[in-house]
Protein backbone atom coordinates (compact mmCIF):
# COMPACT_ATOMS: atom_id res chain seq x y z
CA UNK A 1 0.00 0.00 0.00
CA UNK A 2 1.18 3.49 -0.81
CA UNK A 3 1.66 6.02 2.01
CA UNK A 4 -1.30 8.13 0.86
CA UNK A 5 -3.56 5.10 0.97
CA UNK A 6 -2.36 4.21 4.46
CA UNK A 7 -2.94 7.78 5.61
CA UNK A 8 -6.59 7.70 4.47
CA UNK A 9 -7.01 4.27 6.06
CA UNK A 10 -5.76 5.64 9.39
CA UNK A 11 -8.09 8.66 9.17
CA UNK A 12 -11.07 6.39 8.48
CA UNK A 13 -10.13 4.03 11.31
CA UNK A 14 -9.66 6.95 13.71
CA UNK A 15 -13.11 8.26 12.84
CA UNK A 16 -14.60 4.79 13.22
CA UNK A 17 -13.12 3.99 16.62
CA UNK A 18 -13.65 7.59 17.75
CA UNK A 19 -17.36 7.28 16.98
CA UNK A 20 -17.61 4.05 18.94
CA UNK A 21 -15.80 5.54 21.92
CA UNK A 22 -17.75 8.81 21.79
CA UNK A 23 -21.17 7.16 21.58
CA UNK A 24 -20.38 4.73 24.38
CA UNK A 25 -19.09 7.53 26.62
CA UNK A 26 -21.84 9.99 25.67
CA UNK A 27 -24.81 7.71 26.22
CA UNK A 28 -23.17 5.47 28.82
CA UNK A 29 -21.70 7.99 31.28
CA UNK A 30 -21.65 11.63 30.21
CA UNK A 31 -25.34 12.18 29.39
CA UNK A 32 -27.31 8.94 29.74
CA UNK A 33 -30.84 8.95 28.36
CA UNK A 34 -33.62 9.54 30.87
CA UNK A 35 -36.58 7.78 29.21
CA UNK A 36 -35.13 4.93 27.15
CA UNK A 37 -32.82 2.34 28.76
CA UNK A 38 -29.15 3.02 28.10
CA UNK A 39 -28.59 -0.47 26.73
CA UNK A 40 -31.22 0.03 24.03
CA UNK A 41 -29.74 3.37 22.96
CA UNK A 42 -26.24 1.90 22.82
CA UNK A 43 -27.47 -1.12 20.87
CA UNK A 44 -29.21 1.08 18.30
CA UNK A 45 -26.36 3.58 17.94
CA UNK A 46 -23.25 1.43 18.33
CA UNK A 47 -24.67 -1.82 16.96
CA UNK A 48 -24.45 -0.89 13.27
CA UNK A 49 -20.80 0.07 13.70
CA UNK A 50 -20.03 -3.35 15.17
CA UNK A 51 -21.05 -5.09 11.95
CA UNK A 52 -18.08 -3.47 10.24
CA UNK A 53 -15.48 -4.12 12.93
CA UNK A 54 -13.72 -7.05 11.25
CA UNK A 55 -13.57 -5.32 7.88
CA UNK A 56 -12.25 -2.11 9.41
CA UNK A 57 -9.54 -3.98 11.31
CA UNK A 58 -8.47 -5.90 8.20
CA UNK A 59 -8.75 -2.83 5.90
CA UNK A 60 -11.36 -4.37 3.60
CA UNK A 61 -12.11 -2.09 0.66
CA UNK A 62 -15.65 -3.43 0.40
CA UNK A 63 -16.33 -2.73 4.08
CA UNK A 64 -15.08 0.83 3.83
CA UNK A 65 -17.27 1.40 0.78
CA UNK A 66 -20.46 0.70 2.74
CA UNK A 67 -19.20 2.17 6.02
CA UNK A 68 -18.89 5.49 4.21
CA UNK A 69 -22.65 5.40 3.71
CA UNK A 70 -23.18 4.44 7.34
CA UNK A 71 -21.15 7.48 8.41
CA UNK A 72 -23.80 9.73 6.89
CA UNK A 73 -26.34 8.47 9.44
CA UNK A 74 -24.03 9.46 12.28
CA UNK A 75 -23.45 12.83 10.66
CA UNK A 76 -27.20 13.38 10.55
CA UNK A 77 -27.59 12.24 14.16
CA UNK A 78 -24.88 14.66 15.27
CA UNK A 79 -26.42 17.60 13.43
CA UNK A 80 -29.88 16.91 14.85
CA UNK A 81 -28.58 16.43 18.40
CA UNK A 82 -26.43 19.54 18.15
CA UNK A 83 -29.34 21.63 16.97
CA UNK A 84 -31.92 20.32 19.41
CA UNK A 85 -30.06 20.07 22.73
CA UNK A 86 -27.62 22.75 23.87
CA UNK A 87 -26.35 20.69 26.82
CA UNK A 88 -24.98 17.92 24.59
CA UNK A 89 -23.86 20.18 21.74
CA UNK A 90 -20.10 19.54 22.27
CA UNK A 91 -20.66 15.79 22.01
CA UNK A 92 -22.80 16.23 18.92
CA UNK A 93 -20.21 18.43 17.21
CA UNK A 94 -17.55 15.86 18.01
CA UNK A 95 -19.79 13.22 16.46
CA UNK A 96 -20.12 15.34 13.34
CA UNK A 97 -16.34 15.76 13.13
CA UNK A 98 -15.69 12.04 13.62
CA UNK A 99 -18.33 11.05 11.07
CA UNK A 100 -16.79 13.42 8.53
CA UNK A 101 -13.40 11.86 9.24
CA UNK A 102 -14.88 8.40 8.76
CA UNK A 103 -16.73 9.34 5.60
CA UNK A 104 -13.89 11.16 3.87
CA UNK A 105 -11.26 8.65 4.97
CA UNK A 106 -13.36 5.68 3.88
CA UNK A 107 -14.22 7.21 0.52
CA UNK A 108 -10.67 8.19 -0.32
CA UNK A 109 -9.19 4.94 1.00
CA UNK A 110 -11.63 2.95 -1.12
CA UNK A 111 -10.82 5.04 -4.18
CA UNK A 112 -7.04 4.82 -3.82
CA UNK A 113 -6.98 1.16 -2.81
CA UNK A 114 -9.21 0.08 -5.70
CA UNK A 115 -6.93 1.94 -8.13
CA UNK A 116 -3.90 0.20 -6.61
CA UNK A 117 -5.56 -3.20 -6.93
CA UNK A 118 -6.60 -2.47 -10.51
CA UNK A 119 -3.03 -1.42 -11.42
CA UNK A 120 -1.60 -4.53 -9.76
CA UNK A 121 -4.04 -6.71 -11.67
CA UNK A 122 -3.09 -5.02 -14.94
CA UNK A 123 0.62 -5.51 -14.17
CA UNK A 124 0.14 -9.18 -13.40
CA UNK A 125 -1.88 -9.66 -16.60
CA UNK A 126 0.96 -8.17 -18.66
CA UNK A 127 3.57 -10.47 -17.13
Backbone bond lengths (Angstrom), bond angles and torsions (degrees), N, CA, C in turn:
res aa  C-N    CA-C-N  psi(-1)  N-CA   C-N-CA  omega(-1)  CA-C   N-CA-C  phi
1 X - - - 1.454 - - 1.520 109.26 -
2 X 1.311 115.02 140.68 1.459 120.51 178.16 1.522 109.99 -76.50
3 X 1.350 116.89 156.45 1.471 119.64 -178.72 1.534 114.01 -58.46
4 X 1.313 118.07 -36.25 1.469 120.12 178.99 1.526 110.83 -65.31
5 X 1.303 116.42 -37.86 1.464 120.55 178.66 1.523 110.39 -66.65
6 X 1.316 116.42 -41.94 1.462 120.83 179.15 1.528 110.19 -64.97
7 X 1.330 116.67 -38.44 1.460 119.84 179.19 1.524 110.75 -61.49
8 X 1.337 118.23 -44.97 1.464 120.66 179.57 1.521 111.12 -68.45
9 X 1.326 116.98 -32.68 1.467 120.40 175.47 1.525 110.08 -62.87
10 X 1.323 117.01 -45.10 1.467 120.94 -179.73 1.527 111.80 -65.59
11 X 1.318 117.79 -37.08 1.468 120.87 177.13 1.525 109.92 -64.46
12 X 1.328 116.67 -44.66 1.467 120.60 179.57 1.526 110.80 -64.57
13 X 1.321 117.32 -43.02 1.460 119.94 179.37 1.529 111.36 -66.45
14 X 1.323 117.20 -37.06 1.469 120.00 177.29 1.521 110.72 -63.59
15 X 1.324 117.30 -43.36 1.455 120.73 176.82 1.516 111.96 -63.19
16 X 1.321 116.46 -40.32 1.460 121.67 -179.52 1.529 111.57 -63.54
17 X 1.324 116.29 -54.90 1.464 119.45 -178.29 1.525 111.50 -70.22
18 X 1.331 117.07 -30.12 1.458 120.22 174.61 1.514 111.87 -64.06
19 X 1.331 116.97 -41.06 1.467 120.60 176.85 1.523 111.28 -62.74
20 X 1.315 116.92 -43.66 1.462 119.59 179.27 1.523 110.13 -61.20
21 X 1.322 116.48 -48.66 1.459 120.37 -179.13 1.528 111.38 -62.92
22 X 1.332 116.69 -45.36 1.464 120.44 -178.98 1.521 111.62 -61.16
23 X 1.322 117.45 -48.44 1.465 120.17 -177.96 1.521 111.84 -64.73
24 X 1.326 117.31 -38.51 1.465 119.56 178.37 1.526 110.52 -66.79
25 X 1.325 117.07 -41.53 1.469 120.42 179.90 1.525 110.94 -70.81
26 X 1.323 116.91 -43.40 1.456 122.47 -176.92 1.523 110.92 -60.72
27 X 1.330 115.81 -55.74 1.459 119.46 -174.91 1.525 113.12 -89.10
28 X 1.322 118.00 -11.77 1.451 120.53 178.26 1.520 113.33 -91.05
29 X 1.369 117.22 -40.07 1.458 119.54 -173.70 1.523 114.23 -130.18
30 X 1.314 117.53 -43.97 1.466 119.91 -171.62 1.523 113.50 -71.21
31 X 1.321 117.72 -46.50 1.469 121.49 179.55 1.521 108.91 -146.36
32 X 1.344 117.20 72.68 1.468 118.95 -178.35 1.523 111.53 -64.82
33 X 1.319 116.54 148.55 1.466 119.83 179.76 1.525 111.40 -66.56
34 X 1.322 116.06 147.53 1.461 120.95 -176.48 1.525 112.68 -92.40
35 X 1.324 118.41 -31.91 1.459 121.84 -173.03 1.524 111.72 -98.57
36 X 1.309 116.94 -46.77 1.466 122.45 -176.66 1.532 108.48 -92.76
37 X 1.332 118.64 141.98 1.465 119.86 177.01 1.531 111.81 -59.23
38 X 1.303 115.90 142.38 1.460 121.80 -177.75 1.523 111.57 -59.32
39 X 1.308 117.09 -38.06 1.464 120.27 -178.64 1.520 111.78 -63.04
40 X 1.321 117.83 -36.95 1.462 121.29 179.28 1.526 109.98 -68.28
41 X 1.321 116.83 -43.67 1.463 120.67 179.49 1.523 110.26 -62.65
42 X 1.319 116.97 -44.18 1.463 120.06 179.30 1.524 111.40 -66.07
43 X 1.312 117.39 -37.86 1.461 120.33 177.96 1.521 111.38 -63.74
44 X 1.325 116.87 -42.15 1.462 120.88 -178.64 1.533 111.57 -71.50
45 X 1.327 117.25 -38.70 1.461 120.14 -175.68 1.528 113.93 -86.95
46 X 1.311 117.64 -39.15 1.466 120.20 -176.83 1.530 111.20 -93.99
47 X 1.309 117.19 -24.82 1.465 121.37 -178.87 1.513 115.13 -52.64
48 X 1.336 118.84 -49.89 1.468 118.78 179.79 1.529 113.55 -60.50
49 X 1.318 117.22 -31.34 1.461 119.56 178.18 1.527 111.49 -69.66
50 X 1.325 116.70 -29.27 1.463 119.81 -178.17 1.526 112.56 -69.39
51 X 1.332 117.21 -25.91 1.464 119.57 177.84 1.524 111.81 -63.18
52 X 1.311 117.09 -25.41 1.456 121.09 -176.60 1.515 113.44 -98.02
53 X 1.318 118.83 2.04 1.461 121.32 -171.75 1.530 112.67 -58.09
54 X 1.301 117.94 -48.37 1.470 120.66 -177.88 1.524 111.18 -62.60
55 X 1.326 116.92 -44.25 1.455 120.10 179.91 1.518 113.03 -66.33
56 X 1.326 116.58 -34.46 1.467 119.96 177.94 1.522 109.76 -69.89
57 X 1.312 117.70 -41.11 1.463 120.58 179.41 1.527 112.07 -66.05
58 X 1.326 117.42 -36.16 1.458 121.37 -179.07 1.528 113.32 -95.57
59 X 1.323 117.37 8.66 1.474 123.78 175.45 1.525 112.18 57.26
60 X 1.320 116.93 46.78 1.451 122.26 178.81 1.531 110.25 -75.96
61 X 1.311 115.81 124.54 1.463 120.70 -179.58 1.526 110.92 -62.47
62 X 1.315 116.78 -40.93 1.458 121.15 179.59 1.527 110.98 -61.73
63 X 1.325 116.87 -43.30 1.463 120.81 179.86 1.511 111.02 -62.60
64 X 1.324 117.11 -44.55 1.461 119.51 -179.69 1.526 111.83 -66.77
65 X 1.312 117.47 -27.24 1.462 119.75 177.70 1.529 110.74 -64.87
66 X 1.333 117.30 -43.13 1.475 117.25 -179.79 1.514 112.59 -87.03
67 X 1.325 119.03 -21.83 1.463 120.36 175.33 1.528 110.19 -68.28
68 X 1.327 116.82 -28.50 1.470 119.02 177.09 1.529 110.91 -63.20
69 X 1.322 116.58 -33.65 1.469 119.06 175.78 1.527 111.29 -73.96
70 X 1.317 116.73 -34.49 1.456 121.19 177.75 1.527 111.08 -65.57
71 X 1.317 116.35 -33.03 1.472 120.86 -179.99 1.525 111.31 -62.13
72 X 1.313 117.35 -28.27 1.464 119.97 179.94 1.529 111.55 -66.86
73 X 1.318 117.61 -31.03 1.468 120.39 175.54 1.523 111.05 -65.54
74 X 1.316 116.67 -40.21 1.463 120.27 179.12 1.527 111.24 -71.61
75 X 1.308 116.44 -32.60 1.462 119.92 173.93 1.528 110.07 -62.07
76 X 1.320 115.97 -46.49 1.462 120.87 178.97 1.522 111.04 -62.76
77 X 1.320 116.71 -43.05 1.473 120.27 178.51 1.526 110.53 -60.91
78 X 1.312 117.62 -42.41 1.455 120.99 179.84 1.515 112.86 -65.15
79 X 1.328 116.71 -40.58 1.468 120.29 178.89 1.525 110.37 -65.61
80 X 1.320 117.42 -44.38 1.464 120.85 -179.46 1.527 110.68 -65.17
81 X 1.318 117.61 -45.41 1.467 120.65 179.06 1.523 111.17 -64.60
82 X 1.301 117.18 -39.50 1.461 120.46 179.70 1.507 112.88 -66.30
83 X 1.315 116.30 -34.51 1.465 120.99 179.46 1.526 111.81 -77.02
84 X 1.323 116.89 -36.35 1.461 119.38 -170.45 1.526 114.45 -88.88
85 X 1.324 118.32 -27.96 1.468 119.88 -173.90 1.526 110.05 -131.03
86 X 1.318 116.12 111.61 1.467 120.78 -177.16 1.527 112.03 -70.82
87 X 1.316 118.37 -25.97 1.466 119.77 -177.73 1.523 112.66 -71.60
88 X 1.338 116.99 -29.87 1.466 120.20 -179.91 1.527 111.97 -105.80
89 X 1.310 117.52 14.91 1.465 121.07 -177.92 1.532 113.40 -57.87
90 X 1.347 120.56 -41.00 1.477 118.21 178.64 1.527 112.93 -61.92
91 X 1.323 116.96 -37.68 1.462 120.00 178.14 1.530 110.49 -67.42
92 X 1.313 115.85 -39.76 1.464 120.28 -179.81 1.523 111.08 -66.27
93 X 1.308 117.27 -41.32 1.468 119.97 178.72 1.524 111.22 -67.24
94 X 1.324 116.29 -34.36 1.464 119.46 174.33 1.519 110.69 -66.14
95 X 1.325 116.38 -37.66 1.467 120.07 176.63 1.525 110.76 -64.13
96 X 1.306 116.96 -40.46 1.465 120.47 177.46 1.523 109.92 -62.13
97 X 1.317 117.52 -46.11 1.465 121.54 179.74 1.527 111.31 -61.41
98 X 1.322 117.38 -45.79 1.463 120.49 -179.86 1.522 112.07 -67.00
99 X 1.320 117.46 -36.52 1.469 119.20 178.37 1.526 111.09 -69.66
100 X 1.325 117.34 -33.75 1.469 119.63 175.27 1.529 110.05 -68.20
101 X 1.322 116.69 -39.04 1.470 119.67 175.29 1.520 110.74 -61.15
102 X 1.318 116.37 -45.22 1.464 120.49 179.78 1.517 110.87 -63.77
103 X 1.312 117.11 -46.05 1.458 120.48 -177.41 1.526 111.77 -63.91
104 X 1.325 115.95 -51.38 1.469 118.43 -176.66 1.528 110.69 -68.22
105 X 1.320 117.85 -41.34 1.454 119.81 178.52 1.515 112.28 -63.47
106 X 1.326 116.92 -42.55 1.465 120.60 -179.68 1.528 111.15 -66.71
107 X 1.317 116.61 -42.79 1.470 119.33 179.99 1.525 111.45 -63.59
108 X 1.320 116.52 -47.37 1.457 119.11 -177.00 1.527 112.22 -73.74
109 X 1.325 117.80 -32.85 1.467 119.76 174.06 1.521 110.19 -63.92
110 X 1.317 117.07 -45.70 1.459 120.80 179.89 1.521 110.98 -60.75
111 X 1.309 116.04 -42.95 1.463 120.71 -179.55 1.529 111.40 -63.69
112 X 1.326 116.93 -50.01 1.464 120.27 -177.36 1.527 111.51 -68.80
113 X 1.319 116.96 -40.85 1.460 119.52 -178.25 1.524 111.44 -68.01
114 X 1.320 118.26 -38.56 1.458 119.77 178.65 1.530 110.85 -66.88
115 X 1.328 117.18 -34.96 1.473 119.56 175.91 1.526 110.86 -67.38
116 X 1.335 117.02 -39.07 1.462 120.03 177.06 1.519 110.85 -63.07
117 X 1.325 116.73 -44.48 1.463 120.33 -179.74 1.524 111.69 -65.34
118 X 1.336 116.11 -38.24 1.463 120.31 178.07 1.535 110.36 -65.46
119 X 1.326 118.13 -41.58 1.456 121.81 179.10 1.532 110.35 -66.58
120 X 1.326 117.25 -39.69 1.462 120.07 178.36 1.524 111.21 -65.76
121 X 1.319 115.61 -37.07 1.470 119.32 178.24 1.522 110.71 -67.43
122 X 1.329 116.61 -39.64 1.466 120.66 178.63 1.529 110.14 -66.84
123 X 1.326 118.02 -38.37 1.464 121.42 178.20 1.516 111.47 -66.08
124 X 1.312 117.52 -39.94 1.455 120.81 179.96 1.527 111.14 -71.53
125 X 1.317 117.15 -29.65 1.471 120.43 178.04 1.527 110.71 -71.20
126 X 1.322 116.33 -32.40 1.477 120.35 -179.88 1.516 111.65 -73.80
127 X 1.311 116.35 -28.77 1.482 119.55 -176.06 1.502 112.96 -78.59
